[in-house]
Amino acid sequence: MKHTLNLDKTASPGRPPDPPPPPGDPSQPHRASRRTLLSWMVGIAAGAFAVSFAVPAAALKALMLEKPVIAVGDVLTYADTASGGQPGQPFKAADLAVGGSAQLFPMGKSDNQDNLLQVVRIAASDGSAGLVAYSAICTHLGCAVFEKLNRDGLILCPCHGSIYDPANHAAVRRGPSDRPLPGIAIADGPNGTIIANGPFDGPIGPQ
């Protein structure tokens, strides 16, 4: 007697593969998103690398730029309005009475604080005669001195109280400064103006 194998045609031959995930399924990784994120990260790293070189280079360039310094022939102009002029307006010798003082910059060179001058009229005269000019930067710690003279006709520094005598080559009358304000020669310019006529006779500010 022959035996035949009776196959159950209703039985499943095996589990079919899972259907592909629907588009937008958050549980699946997104290759495009990963590529975009990776591109951003590479771009940020490259930018940071470039900036790390650019910042020191910019700082070095700024240090290398020469500041404009006062020179012979520079017309002196008002630094502020305290003495009756306007910033950048040419100063004239007739603007100061005896005992008067003003702070001036050489025209076009106010970006350099070391160019700030203290001009004082110590004697009645015409033009630059009777005027003296000094650095307005205190030799103690580099503060700008007061523009107006004190009641004794002396130059006072507001920071630590150093006092200088404009009628005696800006000699120190009271410390803590131990060095006079550097002087500078001046001369008559066109139309009653005053011009620089030499360099400072000493270093500016503290040394």
Disulfide bonds with the S-S distance in Angstrom:
Cys143-Cys159 1.99
